[in-house]
C-alpha cells in the first residue's frame, strides 16, 4: 500500500533583494528573499529552489498552487 503525504506551505517572496535568505515563520510558513527579479517566473523558480534546499527535498516535489503573480504564494509539497 502506497501512502502519499501532501503538505501545503505559505510563502512570502521578496524578489530583487540584495541577498538571498530564507526564514521559517511557522510550521507551514516561510519568508524568502531572492536576488532574481519578478519577471518571466525567475523569482518563483528561485524561491522554489531555496525552499527545496531548506527542506532537503527534490525541487520536482514542490508545486506552486497559488500566487504566481503575487508575493504571497501557496505551494504543495508531495
C-alpha positions in Angstrom: 0.0 0.0 0.0 1.4 3.4 -1.1 0.5 6.4 1.0 1.2 9.8 -0.4 1.6 12.6 2.1 0.7 16.1 0.9 1.6 19.4 2.7 0.7 23.0 1.9 3.1 25.8 2.8 2.6 29.5 2.6 5.4 31.7 1.2 6.1 35.4 1.2 8.7 36.1 -1.5 10.7 39.3 -1.8 12.2 39.4 -5.4 15.1 41.7 -6.3 16.7 41.5 -2.8 20.4 42.3 -2.3 21.0 38.9 -0.7 19.2 35.5 -0.8 17.8 34.3 2.5 15.0 32.2 3.9 13.3 32.4 7.3 10.8 29.9 8.8 7.9 31.9 10.3 5.8 28.9 11.4 5.5 25.2 10.7 3.7 26.0 7.4 5.1 29.4 6.6 8.3 30.8 5.2 9.6 34.2 4.1 12.1 34.1 1.2 14.3 36.8 -0.2 15.7 36.1 -3.7 18.0 38.1 -6.0 16.1 37.4 -9.1 13.6 39.9 -10.4 9.8 39.1 -10.6 9.7 38.7 -14.3 9.4 35.5 -16.5 8.9 33.4 -13.4 12.6 33.8 -12.3 11.8 34.8 -8.7 9.3 32.0 -8.4 11.9 29.5 -9.6 14.5 30.8 -7.2 12.1 30.7 -4.3 11.1 27.1 -5.0 14.8 26.2 -5.3 15.6 27.9 -2.0 12.6 26.1 -0.3 13.7 22.7 -1.7 17.2 23.2 -0.3 15.8 24.3 3.1 13.5 21.3 3.4 16.1 18.9 1.9 13.7 17.5 -0.8 13.8 17.4 -4.6 12.6 20.5 -6.4 10.2 18.4 -8.5 8.2 17.6 -5.4 7.2 21.2 -4.9 4.4 22.7 -7.0 3.2 26.3 -7.0 -0.6 26.2 -6.3 -1.5 29.9 -5.9 0.2 33.3 -6.2 2.3 33.1 -9.4 2.0 36.9 -9.8 1.9 37.8 -6.1 4.4 37.9 -3.3 2.1 35.7 -1.2 2.2 32.1 -2.5 0.9 28.7 -1.6 3.0 25.6 -2.6 2.1 22.0 -2.4 4.8 19.5 -1.2 4.3 15.9 -2.4 
